[in-house]
């Protein structure tokens, strides 16, 4: 999701009104409502209030503002001079531009941190990007009503690569090693008039193997992240891993109407392929089964490679998930086994907004256990083995009040140095998927183990969440709600959804400009901006909320450098105490008028007045 999608601008009617009124939908805190009537009457030594020209209409109904200069002592050299009338319309446009500019800058900064992990996936993503384009005006069918197509097979035959090919993205982790995928991974796909859900599964290890072979096939380690767990428990967890992966594959097969049985054309027919074919034929003969022979890069050799698999009793189809050869015929076969959904005209045009909740934290803190407790089933594999979850797993969930959510289970995030020293490409990509999940979510649940102390890594994850501008629960900040729960026993897990719903409402809340400037007026009257040794003092001319999700406020001042970090934190604390916004980070952007005037004076070659066309510089 691009950085611009983090913000939602509301369209407001521009109708001039004569009095300040509060929007009916905005619940005004008591701490503010008790002082709002006397806020203007507070005696101050600041510059006098000046009214804006009548030609400046209000930004939104209930946002009427008289265009005042807020704060700053009029004595001394403040570097700003006389403020003059405030053009509200121009400032509102500048505020929106500031949000766009800041979001782009932040997006570039965050993406540069992930650039190293994304280099290996960039080429594949560019090749498949065109296939993800579809008609956005087509009616959106809910995910749970779409037919399922499951991909099954033994480990390392290319199931995740085929999954990415079919869904037209780079959703599943693809690494040339076995056992990368373990949980079920869902993605929407379409071909012609058919739309369906593709389900990626882990490799099925049906044949009895020794523990050493299982650890090698599934890339399992019993040392990293398993401190304090007895050796016997580690060995038991390793022995149960193939069974848990197989259960996930069985669940995907049972809910699907079409099954793609994927084999490796380069490795040839194996005993595991024969056993899986017998299992499918014995238990799921009523389903439409397609035998796809992967890794057939050459069309001529592919026919010879596929001929070996006729002994399985199915008609083999040579394909290549990487190059895409043969996938067109595969999609035709898939659609021939699907039924069209009737009554599509009854679906609403476009799904309503569904908040996404990302569950993040260090390894082995109980993230997957929380997800399973919320949905009431074994949606993901839970094991004491560190790094069990690899992909970001999306799951639809409906709360007790009927509110829909999308839960995202993520891989454990270790320190960057620890990930680099391990040399595991899979873990690096898993952490990258976790950061992507944070970016595309609305609320982030930071899970911390109650029996362990809060570590430095927990604080680093919390800082990343706040930098992304997401609402947060389970965090260490005083404005974030904290929920205590026991995932295994299912105690108080429903409070997580309640807290997430509250946080999401706060992220989407908008203050009217009139009320916002009253809050700022009172804050400046109580504590004026600090004065420099040269006698300069900061002045706030105007403030507006330019965006939501997260709430973003733009302050127009004479010089942003005059407002120290301490005073900016004070202003944020005043906004929270008087206007709410609990559980969500808020952004304060400071725009300098002083820099604008200098820039216009040097670049305005055509003689346009600097006072009529101000280009303000962002300072945060």
N, C-alpha and C positions, 0 to 999 in steps of 0.2 A: 504494500500500500504506500503510495507516495505521501510525502509530508503534507501536501495540500489537503489530503483527505482527513487529516487530523482535526481540521477545523470546519465548522459548518456556519455559514453566514445566513442570517435570517433576513427575509425581505420585509420591509416595513413601509407602510404608506406614509407619504410626506404631506401631512395636513396641518396647517398652522392652527395653533390653539393659544389661548391667552393665559392659561393657568397651569401650574405644575400639578400633575395628578399621578398617582401610583398605579401601575398596571394591576388589574384584578388578579392575574395569575401569579403574581410575585408575592410569596409570603415574606413579609418584612419582619426581621427579628425584633424582639421587644427592646433590645439594647439600643437599636437605632430609632425605632418609632417613638420612644419616649423623649428623644433629644432632637428629632428632626425639626419640630416646630420652632425651636429656639436656636437652631444652628446658625442661622443668618444673623441673629441678634447678638452673637458673642462678640464682645469688644476686641478688636485687634488693631495692631499698629501697622498692618500691612497696607499695601497700595489700595486705593479706593476701587470699588466694584464698578465696572463699566459695562453698559448694555451693548449687545450686538445690534447691527442694523436690522430693521424689520424685514429686509429681503431674505434673511437666512432662515429657512423653514426648519422645523425640528426634524430629527433623524427618524423618529418612530413615535407612534402614538404612545403617550406617557413618558416620552423622552425629552420633553420640552426643557430647554436650558437657555438661560439669558445671556450666555457668553461672557463669563466672568473670568477674571484673573485670580487664581487661588494662591495665596501664600507669599512668603518672602517678605523680609523687612524692606520697607521702602528706602531706608537710610543706607548710605554707603554705595560703593560701586558694585552693583550686582551683575554687570556685564550685559544686561538685557535691555536697559533703557525702558521707555514707556511701552507697554504691551500693545496698546491700540485695541480696536474692536476685534473680536474673535469670529472668524468665518467658520461656522460649525460644519457646513457642508464640506468645505475644503479639508478640514481636520478629520472628518470621518473618512474621507477618501484616503488621506494620508495614513490613517490608522489601519485601514484594510491593506494598504500597500506594505506597511511595516510588518504585518503579520505574515504576508506572503513571503516577503524577503527573509524574515527570520526563520520561517519554516523551511525554506529552501536551503538556507545556510546550515541549519541544524541537520537536515537530511543528508547533505553532503558530508558533514562531519561524522555522522553515525555510520554512513555507508563506507567511508574510508577505513573505518576500523574493521569492517567485515570484508574488505576487498581481497585480502589474502585467501580467505576460505572460499570466496566465490569465483576465483579465477578458474578453478578446475571445472566449474559448472557453467561458466558463461557461454562456452561454445555450444553446448547442447541446448541451452536455453534459447540462444538466438535461432537455432535451427527449428525449434518447436514453437517459437513465439507466434508464428502466423496461424498455426492451427487452433490457437486459443480464441481467435476472433469469431464472434457469432453475432447474430442479430439481437441487439440489446432491447429492441422493442417487442420481442417475442414474450409471450406470457410465461412467467416463471412458475414452474411446478415445484412444490415443496420436495425436499430431498427424500423424506420418508415415503412418498408416493411413487418414486421412480423405481423401475425394476433394477435388480442387482446383477452384476456380472463379476464373478470371482475368478481370480488368477491363482492357481495352485501348482505345486511342483516341489521337487527336492531343492535343497539350498544351491545358490549360485548358478541358476540357469537363466537369469535375466528377468525375473518377475517384476522387480521395481522399475527396470528400464522400460519394459513394455507398459507398465502402469503410467509412467510419465509420458510415454508416446501417445497413449489413448486419451489421457486427460488434457494433453496439450500444455503441460507446464513442467515444473521441476520440483514437484511436491515431495516425492520420495527420495531418500538418500540412495545414491547409486555408487558403490565402491566395489572394486574387483576383489572381493573377499566374501566368503560364505557367512551366513547368519546375521546379516546387517538388519534385515526387517524381522520384527518379532510380533508386533501388534497388527491388528487390522487397520488399514489406511484407506479412506474413502475419497473419491473424487468424481465430479460430474463430467460426463462425456456425451457427445452427440455425433450422429452420422445421418445425414439426410433429414428425414422427419422424425427420427428416433432420438430420444434422450434417455440416458440411463446412468446409474452409479457403478463405477468400477471399484472393486475391492482388492487391494494388494494384501497378500498374506506372507507369513514367514515360511521358510523351507520346512517341509515335512520330513522328519527323521523317524520313519516307521520301523526300520530294521534295528535290531538290538545291537548296540555298540558299547564299547567300554567308556568309562568316564573320561579318559584322556582323549579319545576320538571325538566325544561330544563337545568337550571344551575347545578342541581344535576346529571343529566344524562351525561352532557358534561363536568363536572368538571370545570365549569367556575367561575372565581372570578372577582368581579368588583372593587377590591381595589388595588391589586398588579399591579404596573406599569401603573396605570391610573390616576395619579395625574394631576390635572388641567383640566380634562375632566368633563363636567357637568353631573350630575346624570341622567338627561333625555337622554343624548346621550349614556350613559352606558347601560341603560335599552333598548334603541332602538337597540343597537348592539347585546345584548343578544337575543332579539326577532328575529333578522335576522339570527342568527347563524345557526339554523336548516335548514333554506331555502338555505343558501349558501353551507352547507354540502351536501344537497340533489342535488343541481345543479352539484356539482362535481361528485356525483354518477351517475346522469343522463348522463353526458358527457362521463363517462367511459362505461356505458351500450350501448350508441348509437354507439360508435366506436368499440365495441367488436362483434365478431361473436359467442362466447360462453359465457354464463352467469352462474356463480356458485351462486345459491341462498343458503346461509348458515344459518342454524337455530341451536338452542341450544337443544340438546337431553336431557340434565339434567333438564333444566327449563321447557321443554314441549312446547306445542303449545300455542302461545299467540295471542292476537288480532292484534298486530303489524305484526306478521308473516302472518296472513290472509290478511291484507291490502296490504302488499308488494307483496304477491303472486297474488292477483287480479290485482294490478298495472302492474306487469310483463306480466300476461296473456293478459291483455287488450291492452297494448301498444307495446309489443315486442314478439308477438306470432310467428313472422317469424324467431326468433333467437333460437338457441339451448340452452335450459335451463336445468341445472342439479340441483336437490334438494339434498344438502349434509347436513346430520344431524351430527353436530360436538359434541365433548365431549362424544363419545361412546367408553369409554376406554375398556370395556369388550365386546368381540364379541357376547357372548350369550345375554347379556343385551342390546346390541346395536340394535339387531333385534326388541326387545320389545319397546325400546325407539323410533325407527324409525317408528314403525307401527302407532303411533299416528298422523303422518304427511301425511298419505295417503289422508286425507280429503282435502288437498290443491290441489288435482288433478294432482300431479306429483309423480313420482316414487322415494321414499326416499332412499338414500344411506348412511348407517352409517359409519362414519369415526372418526378418532382422529388426529387432527393436531399436538398434542404434541408427541404422541407415534408413529404416522405414520401408524397405522392400517387402512386399507381401502383406503389409498391414491393411491395404485397401480391401483385398479379398477377405481378410480376417474380419474386418468391420462389416462386410456384407453378410458373412456367416453369423455374426453376433446378432445383427438386426433381424435375420430370418428366424431366430429363436426367441425374439421378444414380441410382446403384444403391445399394441398402441394403447395409450391411456385415453379412455373415453371421457367426454365432458370437460375438455380443457378450457372451454369458454367460461366455465364456472369459477376458474381460479382468478384471483385478483391480479391485476397488472402490476407485477413487481412485488416482491416480498416486502413486508413491513420491516422496519428496522429491528434487528435482533442484536442485543448487546453481546459482545464476546468477552469471556473471562479466561485469561491465561493463568495457569497454575505453574509457578516457577519456584525455584529454590536450588539449594545444593543437592548433591546426590544422596539418596537414602534418607530423605526427611518425610516421606509419606505422600508425595504428590499423586501418584497413581492410586493409592489407597483412598484418598479423598475423592477422586473422580469416580471410582467404583462405588463408594458409599453414596454419592449423590445420585448417580443414575440407577442404583439398585441392581447392578449386574457386574460380572467380571469383564468390563469393557477393555481393560488393559491388563497386562501381566504384572503381578506384584511379586517381587522377589528381593531377598537381601543382597543379591548380586548387584554390585554397583554398575550403573550404565545399562540397566535392563531396557529402559525406554530410549529409543533412538529418534524416531520421527516425532513431529508435533501432531498429536492425535486430536482431531476435532470431533465433538459429540454434541448432538442436539439434546437439550434438556428443558423441561417445563417446570416452573416453580409451582408452589402450592396455590398462588394467586392467579395462575394461568399465564404468567409472563414467560416468554421464551428466552432462553439463553443458549449460547454456543460455548461449551467448555473446551478448553485447549490444554491437554496434558503435554508437558515438555520434558526434555532430557535434563538431568542434573547439570548445573553449571559449576564447574571447578575453576580455580584460578587459571589465568591465561598461561602463566609459566608452567603450571602442572600439566596442562593440556599439551603444551609444546614439547615438554620433556618426555611425555609418554610416546610421542611420535605416531599417535593414532589419528589417521585421517577421518575415520568414522566418528570419533568423539569430537573432533574439530567441527565437522559438518553438523553434528547433533547440537552443539552449543550454538552454532550459527542459526539453526532452525528455531531454537528457543528464543533468540533475540528477534527473529522475524515474527514469532508468535506474539512477543511483547508489542511489536510495532503495529500489528494488525488487530490488536485487542482493544477493548474499551476500558476494562478494569483488570488489574493484575493482582492475583492473590499470591503474596510472597509467603511461602511456607517455611516455618522455622521449627526445629525440633525443640519441644518444651524441656526435655531433660538435658539438653546441651546449651552451652552459653552462646550468645549471639556472636558470631565470628566476623572477622574482617571481610570475608567473602559475602556475608549477608548484607553488610553495609554497601559493598560495591554493587551488588545486584540492585539494592534499593536506589542507589544513585542513578543507575542506568534506567530504572523504571521512571524515576522523576524526570530524567532528561528527556525521555520519550513523551512526557506529558500525560501519563496514564494515571487513572484513579487507582488507589492502592488500599488493600487491607492486609493485615498481619505485618505491618511495617513498624519501623522503630520511631517514626516521626510522630509528634504529638497530635497532628491533625489527621492521622490515618486511624480508622477503626481497627480494633484488635479483637479477634475471635479465638476462643480456646475450645478445641474440639479433640475428639478421639476418633480417628477415621476407622480403625479396625472394629471398634464397638459401635460405630455409627452415632456417637453422642455429639449433639450440637452441630452436626455438619450442615443442617438446614440453615443455621445462622449465617453461614458463609454466603449463601444466596441472598439472604435478607440484607446483609451488609453491602454486598455487591450492587444490589438494586438501588440502595440508598446513595451509594457513591456515584452510580451512573446518572441518577437524577441531578445530583449536585454538579456533575461535569457538564450537563446540558442546560444548566440554569443561566439566565441572562438578567443582569441588572439594567434598569433604565438609566439613561445618562443623567437624568435629574437626581435620582437617588444616589448614584455613584459619586457625583460631584459634591453632594451634601456630605457624604462620608469623608471624602478627601478634604473638604473644607474644615470639618471638625478635627480631622487628624492633624492638619497643618496648624490650626489654631491652638491645639493642645501642645504640639511640639513642632516648632518651625525648623526648616532645613538648617544645617550647621553653616556657620559663617567662616570664611577663610580668613587668613591673616591679613590679606589685602582688603578686607571689608566686603568681599563679594558674597552674596547669598543666593541660593537657588530659589526660583519661582516656578510654581505650577500654574500654567495658563488654562489647561483644559485636560480632561480625562474621559475616556470612553472605553467600553468593552467592545472590542472589535471581533471577537471570535469566542466560540464555545468548544468544548471537547479538545483540549482543556480550556477553561475560562482564561482569556487573554485580555489584559488591560493595557492601553497605550496612554502614557503620560506625556503631554507636550509641555516642555520646560524651556527656560532660557538657556541653560547649559547643563547637560546630563552629568558632566564631570563634577559638578558642585554637589551632587547627591551621592553620598558615600554608600557603601554596601550596608552599613549599619542602619542608615536611614531608610534604605529600600526594604530591608527586612522589617523595619518598624511599620512601614506602609502596608506591607503584605499582612502583617499581624493585625493591623487595624481593619483591613478588609475582611479578614476571617472572623474577627471578633464581632464586627458589626453587621456583616452581610452573609456569613455562613461559609459555604464551599468546603464543608468537612469531607475528608477522605480523598480529595482531588488536588493535585498541584495546580497552582495558578501562576501565570506568567505575567510579569510586569515589563513592558518595553518602554524605554525612555527616549524621547525624540528631542534633539536640541535645535532651538531656533537660531542660536548664535552661529552654528556651522552653516546653516542654510543661507543666512544673509551674506556671509563671506563668499560662499560658493557662487551665489547669484551675481554678486558684484564683479567677480572676475570672469564669468562665462557669458553674461548677458550681452552679446555683441549687438543685438538688434535694438537695444534701448528699452526693453520691456521692464517695467518697474519690478523691483525685487519684492516689494510689499504685496503685489497682486499675484505673484506666482512663486510660492515658497517650496523649495525642495529640501525637506528636513532629513537629517542623518539619523540613523538608528544607533542607539547606544543602550545596551542591556547590561 
